[in-house]
């Protein structure tokens, strides 16, 4: 494909710095354009390069809108390629790898490749055991994207996915804009529209190794702004749980060496994933908040990422096995790189409690991911960063709504009625339970109703036994409430086996044995002390 060269000189800030619009060899990555020029599915594949004022270089191609290389400087100013890939097109075609690829229509897994929208059941392509992964057998990573625009720092690619492609409903028109800023940020902005209700979850699948040698990322330091993650079952499908990272190897809320806990297979989730291959629930609400950071202590290179997505899939190259040779003949062994895939949660089409992934006609899907490269201990581009903030295409999306990311299982729904210290394992235990004292064991809420006057230590097996019993002495054995009626005047120690025996006996001496009521009648005038003395 012949490419026109446009020579322009435009004075603009950060994002819109433009010069020659041509595709050519990538000098820092040492990639030859001719090794990538070939026809695929009737379209011409080519290499394209983005460069900024700092010499950072990003190389891409049409096939899968893939990032082929990213060259950034270390703490000594030495440039190196920090992503995995190949130095010609053939290995990309021969191997089902996702190196640097645009992922869709649905990134991550869908259980059994099945979901329902508006009562209609859909079956999409299955390519991961019984599940659909990254769009199916021929996801977008294996499709040819058209070039819409290119200049020195911006590349816009587009692709139209037909209705029914890989089983997904609706014709989806997409474009992705890749912008390399002078702040050393690679901004990836996705947009998509559809003519039929469908599911959309787009992401990038670059494999990062900041050391630049693609040997191992186990010594990289990782920080994630996430208090929770979504556990998976034995076939990598989310269980639907939002689990806390507290006290687990999933806790990266402080920068932690990746290799420190990755082999802790006593932790079931790491055993299932053969390492880290999980979705973290981000605390961030919009792309101006730091979602996470990766750092290589040796080279000093850092990578921050920002997004408007609610989650990020962290994958540590667990299934790289040394069978692939990448750029410059480097063998890619297990854990040679790490992926940071910003996304909606896995299997969201089947999880209504998760943030929705359904896009309808008239709506525009928008997602943004920013990878910002830097060097430890240097505040490079501080002034430029401030100028770039307004131009980094940070979408004012509904994802910033504070309530958007509150999941049902996070106890965000109408929880004001629950006292902070009450341990409500289930939300239903909180309903109408205000009358229950905090320490009282109310196994059933019904047992608490109208029981406020029952003494805490009293064994009221049935609430009815407490009714109208307030005047019964706590120590009195009233087997039946009827035995207490009209017995207030009976001496506590008197053995009144029958209530009738107590009637009209108030003048009888406590110690006198009146076996029969008739013997007490007319006894007021007894003269001896052994009889009934006067009072």
Beta strands, then each sheet from edge to edge (+ up, - down):
strand 1: 38-40
strand 2: 43-45
strand 3: 47-51
strand 4: 57-61
strand 5: 67-73
strand 6: 79-81
strand 7: 101-103
strand 8: 109-110
strand 9: 114-117
strand 10: 120-123
strand 11: 132-133
strand 12: 146-151
strand 13: 154-161
strand 14: 172-180
strand 15: 185-194
strand 16: 198-199
strand 17: 203-205
strand 18: 207-208
strand 19: 221-224
strand 20: 226-230
strand 21: 243-244
strand 22: 256-257
strand 23: 277-282
strand 24: 292-295
strand 25: 301-307
strand 26: 311-315
strand 27: 324-325
strand 28: 331-332
strand 29: 338-343
strand 30: 358-359
strand 31: 365-375
sheet 1: 1+ 2-
sheet 2: 3+ 4- 5+ 6-
sheet 3: 7+ 17-
sheet 4: 8+ 11-
sheet 5: 9+ 10-
sheet 6: 12+ 13- 14+ 15- 31+ 25- 24+ 19- 22+
sheet 7: 16+ 30-
sheet 8: 18+ 29- 26+ 23- 20+ 21-
sheet 9: 27+ 28-
end
